[in-house]
Amino acid sequence: MSFSKEFDGKVALVTGGSSGIGKAAALAFAQAGAKVVIASRGVEEGEQAVHEICARGSDAIFVKTDVSQANEVEALVNKTVDTYGRLDCAFNNAGVGVLRPLINYSEDDWDYVMNINLKGVWLCMKYQIKQMLRQDSGAIVNNSSLAGVVGMANISVYTASKGGVIAMTKATAIEYAKSGIRINVISPGFIETPIFEKVPTERVDQFLEGLSLPPMGRFADSDEVSGAVLFLSLGRSSFITGQNLIIDGGYTAQ
Ligand SMILES: NC(=O)c1ccc[n+]([C@@H]2O[C@H](COP(=O)([O-])OP(=O)(O)OC[C@H]3O[C@@H](n4cnc5c(N)ncnc54)[C@H](O)[C@@H]3O)[C@@H](O)[C@H]2O)c1
């Protein structure tokens, strides 16, 4: 999907924009003309992503942010507005996984996953919407997962966090539907990214072996998610809000 320069003059914020799905979306926003703010915990990765965007002639900054910390998220939105004057699009993508049988999850695992995946999305929307209300416009896309839609073994706490993102997206979309702010969520199936190299896990091999290919017969790469994110961030999707767009190669159509 080509977005040419449809994001000229727009400012896009991508959390977790230093790696995987978020980095692909950040590059796509920049290629389509947006000024991009990349937020993540990893400084080196984040600066590298900004370097790649600037090397292609676009404009981007990196803001080191832990999305589970309210003061850091507030500072992130403030830095975005101080630098570029506004915030048009936000892709709340930062997330982590922990793979274990339910009975082996610890309270620390629960807090870690929920604080980043669910509380983090709430905090991001809280400060983004405050700014978007000042502008009477904005589009937010949250990143859930196919695991927030269907059951999968050995990933129950992650699925709970992602199911929460879908529910919170719908409720918030209704709340701000008359304010010029659209809020949607995407639910990607298995996408080849570094996430599985990072997750604390007891059962990653079993988890991956247990994943069946979707009807399209393959898993996806991050660029195949970006098109959906940009579409939902644009005026082209002006009557779409509160929706969960599942990007799964036909998995849930079965
Ligand atoms: N890869 C998949 O198969 C898949 C499928 C569905 C959904 N997702 C979701 O997509 C999102 C991106 O995952 P990915 O596969 O690209 O993984 P990734 O590990 O490549 O990227 C995760 C990003 O989130 C950032 N991050 C992690 N914790 C953070 C925090 N506390 N504050 C700020 N940034 C933080 C990391 O720095 C990194 O930039 C996640 O929310 C994940 O749950 C991934």
PDBQT file of the ligand as one rigid body, heavy atoms in Angstrom, charges set to zero:
ROOT
HETATM    1  N1  LIG A 301       5.786 -10.256  16.785  1.00  0.00    +0.000 N 
HETATM    2  C1  LIG A 301       4.564 -10.754  16.845  1.00  0.00    +0.000 C 
HETATM    3  O1  LIG A 301       4.301 -11.888  16.424  1.00  0.00    +0.000 OA
HETATM    4  C2  LIG A 301       3.448  -9.918  17.415  1.00  0.00    +0.000 A 
HETATM    5  C3  LIG A 301       2.129 -10.328  17.163  1.00  0.00    +0.000 A 
HETATM    6  C4  LIG A 301       1.085  -9.569  17.671  1.00  0.00    +0.000 A 
HETATM    7  C5  LIG A 301       1.343  -8.438  18.425  1.00  0.00    +0.000 A 
HETATM    8  N2  LIG A 301       2.630  -8.070  18.666  1.00  0.00    +0.000 N 
HETATM    9  C6  LIG A 301       2.830  -6.855  19.441  1.00  0.00    +0.000 C 
HETATM   10  O2  LIG A 301       3.525  -5.931  18.655  1.00  0.00    +0.000 OA
HETATM   11  C7  LIG A 301       4.221  -5.024  19.507  1.00  0.00    +0.000 C 
HETATM   12  C8  LIG A 301       5.646  -4.890  19.006  1.00  0.00    +0.000 C 
HETATM   13  O3  LIG A 301       6.262  -6.147  19.121  1.00  0.00    +0.000 OA
HETATM   14  P1  LIG A 301       7.467  -6.636  18.190  1.00  0.00    +0.000 P 
HETATM   15  O4  LIG A 301       7.154  -8.027  17.795  1.00  0.00    +0.000 OA
HETATM   16  O5  LIG A 301       7.773  -5.625  17.155  1.00  0.00    +0.000 OA
HETATM   17  O6  LIG A 301       8.627  -6.751  19.290  1.00  0.00    +0.000 OA
HETATM   18  P2  LIG A 301      10.023  -6.044  19.505  1.00  0.00    +0.000 P 
HETATM   19  O7  LIG A 301      10.584  -6.663  20.720  1.00  0.00    +0.000 OA
HETATM   20  O8  LIG A 301      10.812  -6.086  18.227  1.00  0.00    +0.000 OA
HETATM   21  O9  LIG A 301       9.637  -4.532  19.797  1.00  0.00    +0.000 OA
HETATM   22  C9  LIG A 301       9.101  -4.124  21.044  1.00  0.00    +0.000 C 
HETATM   23  C10 LIG A 301       9.348  -2.653  21.210  1.00  0.00    +0.000 C 
HETATM   24  O10 LIG A 301       8.728  -2.222  22.432  1.00  0.00    +0.000 OA
HETATM   25  C11 LIG A 301       9.679  -1.470  23.165  1.00  0.00    +0.000 C 
HETATM   26  N3  LIG A 301       9.385  -1.545  24.588  1.00  0.00    +0.000 N 
HETATM   27  C12 LIG A 301       9.314  -2.646  25.378  1.00  0.00    +0.000 A 
HETATM   28  N4  LIG A 301       9.017  -2.276  26.645  1.00  0.00    +0.000 NA
HETATM   29  C13 LIG A 301       8.895  -0.925  26.643  1.00  0.00    +0.000 A 
HETATM   30  C14 LIG A 301       8.594   0.034  27.634  1.00  0.00    +0.000 A 
HETATM   31  N5  LIG A 301       8.367  -0.313  28.913  1.00  0.00    +0.000 N 
HETATM   32  N6  LIG A 301       8.553   1.340  27.283  1.00  0.00    +0.000 NA
HETATM   33  C15 LIG A 301       8.792   1.705  26.000  1.00  0.00    +0.000 A 
HETATM   34  N7  LIG A 301       9.075   0.849  25.022  1.00  0.00    +0.000 NA
HETATM   35  C16 LIG A 301       9.129  -0.455  25.336  1.00  0.00    +0.000 A 
HETATM   36  C17 LIG A 301      11.026  -2.073  22.813  1.00  0.00    +0.000 C 
HETATM   37  O11 LIG A 301      12.075  -1.159  23.116  1.00  0.00    +0.000 OA
HETATM   38  C18 LIG A 301      10.834  -2.302  21.321  1.00  0.00    +0.000 C 
HETATM   39  O12 LIG A 301      11.062  -1.113  20.622  1.00  0.00    +0.000 OA
HETATM   40  C19 LIG A 301       4.093  -5.569  20.919  1.00  0.00    +0.000 C 
HETATM   41  O13 LIG A 301       3.069  -4.873  21.592  1.00  0.00    +0.000 OA
HETATM   42  C20 LIG A 301       3.678  -7.016  20.680  1.00  0.00    +0.000 C 
HETATM   43  O14 LIG A 301       2.963  -7.532  21.762  1.00  0.00    +0.000 OA
HETATM   44  C21 LIG A 301       3.689  -8.774  18.170  1.00  0.00    +0.000 A 
ENDROOT
TORSDOF 0
